[in-house]
Amino acid sequence: MPNTDQCPLYVKVHPADNVAIVVNEGGLPAGTRFDSDSDSNDGLTLLEAIPEAHKVALTDIHSGESVIRYGVNIGHAEQDIARGSWVHEGILTLPEAPALDNLPLGGETHPPLQPLAGFTFEGFLNDDGSVGTKNILGISTTVQCVAATVNYAVIKIKAELLPKYPNVDDVIAITHAYGCGVAINAPGSEIPIRTLRNLSLNPNLGGAPLVVSLGCEKLQPAQMLPTSALPILTTAPYIVRLQDEEHQGFGDMVTAIMEMAEKRLIQLNARTRTTRPASDLIVGLQCGGSDAFSGVTANPAVGYAADLLVRAGATVMFSEVTEVRDAIHLLTARAETQQVANDLIREMAWYDEYLGRGSADRSANPSPGNKRGGLANIVEKALGSIAKAGTSPISGVYGPGEKVKIKGLIFAATPASDFVCGTLQLAASMNMHVFTTGRGTPYGLAMAPVIKVASRTSLAKRWSDLIDIDAGTIATGKATIEEVGEAIFQMILDVASGRKQTCADHYGLHNEFALFNPAPIT
């Protein structure tokens, strides 16, 4: 129900905008009058009820004219829209996506970022120089056939072995629906294979991969992991093959997995947290259950935190191809070099073609929940999504499942699906995750801490035990983007150090891994 006790508020993002979003919880009824503002000396009166986070026309918009938000055309009016009316997806036509053959290519000299020195966290240093924010034993699988057995063993390891090794945070199974019945050498198959490889090498697993194989699958251990990662490829203690003749039944298989796991637990338990510079952080950024507030509260605050991290020398990844595609012209202009801009274009073009092969396009995004949250179409969603990337120059671009190897702001290409994106960012070496939401989601990951940032105070209050930071205070003027961004930055350091625990980790809300496999299944 609309809250008529609140002072009517709307948020206009850019001076050129001819729409704004209603801030009031529950929305506002027809006849609501806003105080006089820069748009009109007479103030604005709603001609119809408008839900929270949805758009109101600030001027008369004629049929065929552009609807402007973020200073950008987000659609064309299909009918005359009177000032004070509700502007929603049903009366907008989706504009064409920016063409990829005439984009600004960056490469200009960017003013140097003022470095942030002295920021540290307490992490686990690995032999390869990477740093974990958790100390986890991960058991990788080469094929779905062994998943149930490994999950059974993990339950026993947690109950019987883990209590003996208090410095180890968790034991997880990296299970998936891949490995056999697939075209293992087809174009696109390199994506799930390198994803599984790099998941096994995530910094939070301590550089100590273990593999459980069936034996007959197409994806053999030697193909999934390089020899250097598994120094003993033919015998224990790093691989268990369930079909090996030495295993006389299920009990032997489980015992072999547990014996292998305990050897690694001993190694991991010897590790302790040490003081590390903030530059060792690899932070993945993601949206999920977005609404029209996301682009003006949570995402800009995360973007401010992202800039602080980059200034501190850290690696920051943003992703979700379809949720940046319609803002690609704004991103290529921020590329450090023309090659980085061309790499961005390459990933956009690849995904356009991928969607086309499936007779789909970008209009399949946003979701019904996004639309109920006020997002009219993918253009509006993309413009809000890229706010997470702050203002730093883009240093590099990586394909799905590739390991990120440089510092700065990175575009790590992924689908927009929460679970696929999170899995691919973990493969890219993410050791911390920041996730913004307007509609709410209990999403979490076992391999890396997930800090949840709400775009609306009403969500943060309703889900107080699932949301870590409330960015909705920005919309009501109780806090600034900078203040919330600094709070996010500090929480990243605290959670990375083990000083604070995220809500998702408190409840053990850890979603399954979800591979991106564009290759055919035979």
MARMI-633235 format. One record per residue (C-alpha): x negated, y negated, z. Coordinates in steps of 0.2 Angstrom, whole numbers, padded with zeros to 4 digits, always signed. Layout:
MARMI-633235
XYZ
...
END
This chain:
MARMI-633235
+0000+0000+0000
-0006-0018-0004
-0013-0027+0012
-0005-0044+0011
-0013-0049+0027
-0030-0051+0018
-0035-0067+0009
-0033-0063-0010
-0050-0060-0017
-0057-0056-0034
-0075-0054-0041
-0080-0062-0057
-0098-0056-0063
-0103-0068-0077
-0098-0086-0081
-0092-0080-0098
-0080-0066-0091
-0062-0068-0095
-0057-0054-0082
-0061-0051-0064
-0058-0037-0052
-0046-0037-0037
-0056-0034-0021
-0042-0032-0008
-0039-0015-0001
-0023-0007-0009
-0022-0020-0022
-0011-0036-0023
+0007-0038-0027
+0015-0049-0041
+0016-0067-0036
+0000-0067-0027
-0009-0084-0028
-0027-0086-0027
-0035-0102-0021
-0041-0115-0034
-0057-0110-0041
-0068-0115-0056
-0057-0106-0068
-0042-0117-0065
-0038-0132-0054
-0021-0124-0051
-0027-0107-0045
-0022-0090-0052
-0005-0081-0049
-0003-0063-0053
+0011-0059-0065
+0011-0041-0060
+0005-0030-0046
-0014-0025-0049
-0022-0011-0040
-0038-0013-0030
-0054-0013-0041
-0043-0016-0057
-0045-0031-0069
-0035-0047-0069
-0035-0058-0084
-0042-0075-0080
-0037-0083-0096
-0024-0079-0110
-0032-0066-0121
-0024-0064-0138
-0022-0048-0148
-0038-0043-0156
-0049-0054-0145
-0063-0048-0134
-0061-0044-0116
-0077-0049-0107
-0085-0042-0091
-0103-0043-0086
-0104-0056-0100
-0102-0042-0113
-0087-0037-0124
-0080-0021-0116
-0065-0019-0128
-0053-0028-0139
-0035-0032-0133
-0022-0022-0142
-0009-0035-0138
-0007-0052-0131
-0013-0052-0112
-0006-0067-0102
-0017-0075-0088
-0013-0066-0072
-0009-0049-0080
-0017-0032-0077
-0030-0028-0090
-0032-0009-0091
-0038+0005-0103
-0021+0007-0111
-0021-0010-0119
-0040-0010-0124
-0048-0003-0140
-0065+0004-0137
-0079-0006-0147
-0092+0002-0157
-0108+0008-0148
-0123-0003-0151
-0132+0003-0167
-0149+0011-0164
-0158+0004-0180
-0159-0014-0175
-0163-0015-0156
-0175-0026-0147
-0191-0016-0145
-0198-0024-0130
-0217-0024-0129
-0217-0042-0123
-0229-0047-0109
-0219-0046-0093
-0223-0056-0078
-0233-0046-0065
-0222-0039-0051
-0228-0046-0034
-0234-0030-0025
-0227-0024-0009
-0241-0018+0002
-0241-0009+0019
-0225+0002+0017
-0228+0020+0021
-0218+0036+0026
-0222+0052+0034
-0223+0066+0021
-0231+0083+0016
-0246+0082+0005
-0248+0095-0008
-0264+0102-0016
-0260+0094-0032
-0258+0077-0024
-0239+0076-0024
-0230+0073-0008
-0214+0081-0001
-0201+0073+0010
-0196+0091+0015
-0205+0107+0018
-0195+0120+0010
-0198+0138+0004
-0190+0140-0013
-0187+0157-0021
-0185+0155-0040
-0176+0168-0051
-0178+0171-0069
-0161+0178-0073
-0143+0177-0066
-0143+0196-0063
-0154+0194-0047
-0145+0179-0040
-0134+0189-0028
-0148+0199-0022
-0159+0184-0019
-0145+0175-0010
-0142+0190+0001
-0161+0190+0005
-0161+0171+0009
-0147+0174+0022
-0158+0187+0031
-0174+0176+0029
-0165+0161+0037
-0158+0172+0051
-0173+0183+0055
-0189+0174+0049
-0186+0155+0048
-0184+0153+0067
-0202+0159+0069
-0209+0145+0058
-0202+0128+0065
-0211+0117+0053
-0202+0124+0038
-0186+0115+0035
-0176+0127+0024
-0176+0142+0012
-0167+0140-0004
-0163+0151-0019
-0165+0143-0036
-0152+0153-0045
-0144+0149-0062
-0134+0157-0076
-0148+0158-0088
-0162+0171-0093
-0153+0184-0103
-0140+0185-0117
-0147+0169-0123
-0157+0163-0139
-0173+0162-0130
-0183+0153-0144
-0169+0143-0152
-0170+0124-0153
-0165+0117-0136
-0170+0132-0126
-0186+0123-0120
-0174+0112-0109
-0168+0126-0097
-0185+0134-0097
-0195+0119-0092
-0181+0114-0080
-0183+0131-0071
-0202+0129-0072
-0202+0112-0065
-0189+0115-0051
-0201+0128-0045
-0215+0115-0044
-0205+0102-0035
-0215+0093-0022
-0203+0097-0008
-0207+0116-0011
-0225+0113-0007
-0233+0120-0023
-0229+0138-0017
-0217+0145-0030
-0210+0163-0028
-0201+0172-0042
-0189+0186-0041
-0186+0195-0058
-0175+0209-0064
-0188+0215-0076
-0179+0217-0093
-0173+0199-0095
-0178+0188-0110
-0185+0175-0099
-0200+0183-0091
-0209+0176-0076
-0225+0172-0087
-0214+0162-0099
-0205+0152-0085
-0221+0148-0075
-0238+0144-0081
-0252+0156-0075
-0260+0142-0065
-0244+0141-0054
-0244+0160-0051
-0262+0165-0049
-0257+0184-0047
-0245+0188-0061
-0245+0207-0060
-0244+0211-0042
-0237+0205-0026
-0236+0193-0016
-0229+0181-0029
-0217+0191-0039
-0204+0204-0035
-0197+0214-0050
-0181+0223-0045
-0183+0236-0058
-0200+0241-0053
-0201+0260-0048
-0208+0256-0031
-0191+0249-0025
-0180+0264-0020
-0163+0256-0019
-0157+0239-0013
-0165+0240+0004
-0182+0241-0003
-0179+0226-0015
-0173+0215+0000
-0188+0220+0010
-0200+0216-0004
-0192+0198-0006
-0193+0196+0013
-0211+0201+0014
-0216+0190+0000
-0207+0176+0008
-0215+0178+0025
-0232+0176+0017
-0227+0159+0010
-0218+0154+0026
-0235+0156+0035
-0243+0144+0023
-0229+0131+0024
-0228+0132+0043
-0246+0126+0044
-0242+0109+0035
-0238+0094+0045
-0232+0076+0040
-0245+0063+0037
-0244+0045+0034
-0242+0042+0015
-0240+0026+0005
-0223+0022-0002
-0231+0024-0019
-0230+0043-0017
-0211+0042-0017
-0202+0048-0033
-0184+0042-0031
-0169+0048-0042
-0154+0036-0044
-0137+0042-0049
-0119+0037-0050
-0104+0049-0046
-0086+0045-0044
-0089+0027-0050
-0076+0013-0049
-0076-0005-0055
-0084-0010-0038
-0099+0001-0042
-0107-0012-0054
-0105-0026-0043
-0109-0019-0025
-0118-0002-0024
-0127-0001-0040
-0134-0019-0039
-0140-0016-0021
-0148+0000-0027
-0156-0009-0041
-0163-0022-0028
-0170-0007-0018
-0177+0000-0035
-0187-0016-0038
-0194-0015-0020
-0200+0003-0023
-0208-0001-0040
-0217-0016-0032
-0223-0004-0018
-0230+0007-0032
-0217+0021-0032
-0209+0030-0046
-0190+0027-0048
-0179+0037-0061
-0163+0032-0068
-0154+0044-0080
-0137+0049-0087
-0138+0045-0106
-0119+0042-0110
-0119+0030-0095
-0133+0019-0102
-0129+0022-0121
-0118+0006-0123
-0131-0004-0114
-0146+0002-0123
-0149-0015-0131
-0152-0022-0114
-0164-0008-0109
-0175-0008-0125
-0178-0026-0122
-0185-0022-0105
-0197-0008-0111
-0215-0011-0107
-0221-0006-0124
-0213-0004-0141
-0217+0015-0139
-0206+0015-0123
-0192+0007-0133
-0193+0019-0147
-0193+0034-0134
-0177+0027-0127
-0169+0026-0144
-0175+0044-0147
-0166+0050-0132
-0150+0041-0137
-0150+0047-0155
-0153+0065-0149
-0138+0064-0137
-0127+0056-0151
-0131+0071-0162
-0129+0083-0148
-0111+0076-0144
-0107+0076-0163
-0111+0095-0165
-0098+0098-0151
-0085+0087-0160
-0086+0075-0145
-0092+0057-0142
-0095+0045-0128
-0077+0041-0126
-0075+0058-0116
-0083+0048-0102
-0076+0040-0090
-0066+0053-0080
-0048+0051-0074
-0055+0046-0057
-0066+0033-0064
-0051+0025-0073
-0040+0026-0058
-0055+0016-0050
-0053+0002-0062
-0066+0007-0076
-0057+0005-0093
-0070+0014-0104
-0088+0019-0106
-0094+0002-0110
-0088-0005-0094
-0095+0010-0085
-0112+0009-0093
-0114-0010-0089
-0111-0006-0071
-0122+0009-0071
-0138+0001-0077
-0137-0011-0063
-0145+0004-0053
-0161+0001-0063
-0164-0016-0056
-0174-0029-0066
-0192-0020-0067
-0199-0016-0084
-0196+0002-0090
-0213+0011-0089
-0209+0027-0098
-0196+0039-0105
-0195+0058-0102
-0184+0071-0110
-0172+0083-0100
-0182+0094-0087
-0199+0086-0091
-0210+0082-0076
-0212+0063-0073
-0231+0059-0072
-0232+0040-0071
-0227+0027-0059
-0214+0013-0061
-0197+0013-0067
-0193+0028-0078
-0179+0033-0089
-0177+0052-0086
-0164+0058-0099
-0150+0069-0093
-0131+0072-0096
-0120+0062-0084
-0113+0077-0075
-0118+0074-0057
-0124+0092-0054
-0134+0093-0071
-0141+0076-0068
-0147+0080-0050
-0155+0097-0056
-0164+0088-0070
-0170+0075-0059
-0177+0088-0046
-0186+0096-0061
-0193+0079-0065
-0201+0080-0047
-0189+0069-0038
-0192+0070-0019
-0178+0057-0014
-0161+0054-0021
-0149+0039-0020
-0132+0042-0025
-0118+0028-0027
-0100+0032-0027
-0084+0022-0027
-0071+0036-0027
-0081+0047-0015
-0089+0064-0017
-0097+0076-0005
-0111+0080-0017
-0128+0085-0010
-0144+0094-0014
-0154+0106-0004
-0171+0102-0012
-0171+0083-0009
-0162+0072+0003
-0147+0063-0004
-0143+0045+0002
-0124+0041-0002
-0120+0023-0005
-0101+0018-0005
-0096+0004-0017
-0080+0000-0006
-0079-0003+0013
-0062+0006+0013
-0071+0022+0006
-0085+0020+0019
-0073+0019+0033
-0062+0033+0027
-0077+0045+0024
-0088+0038+0038
-0096+0055+0041
-0100+0057+0022
-0107+0040+0018
-0124+0034+0023
-0123+0015+0018
-0108+0004+0015
-0111-0008+0000
-0093-0014+0000
-0098-0028+0012
-0105-0037-0004
-0088-0039-0012
-0081-0047+0004
-0096-0058+0007
-0101-0050+0023
-0118-0046+0016
-0128-0050+0001
-0135-0038-0013
-0152-0042-0006
-0147-0037+0012
-0139-0021+0007
-0154-0017-0005
-0166-0019+0009
-0156-0008+0020
-0156+0006+0007
-0175+0003+0004
-0178+0005+0023
-0167+0021+0024
-0176+0029+0010
-0192+0027+0020
-0184+0033+0036
-0176+0049+0028
-0192+0053+0018
-0201+0053+0035
-0189+0064+0043
-0184+0050+0055
-0166+0050+0049
-0155+0063+0042
-0142+0060+0028
-0124+0065+0030
-0125+0078+0017
-0140+0086+0025
-0132+0085+0042
-0117+0096+0036
-0128+0107+0024
-0118+0100+0009
-0129+0107-0005
-0122+0110-0023
-0128+0124-0034
-0141+0120-0047
-0133+0117-0064
-0145+0119-0080
-0143+0109-0096
-0143+0122-0110
-0139+0115-0127
-0146+0131-0135
-0134+0145-0142
-0129+0160-0132
-0130+0176-0142
END
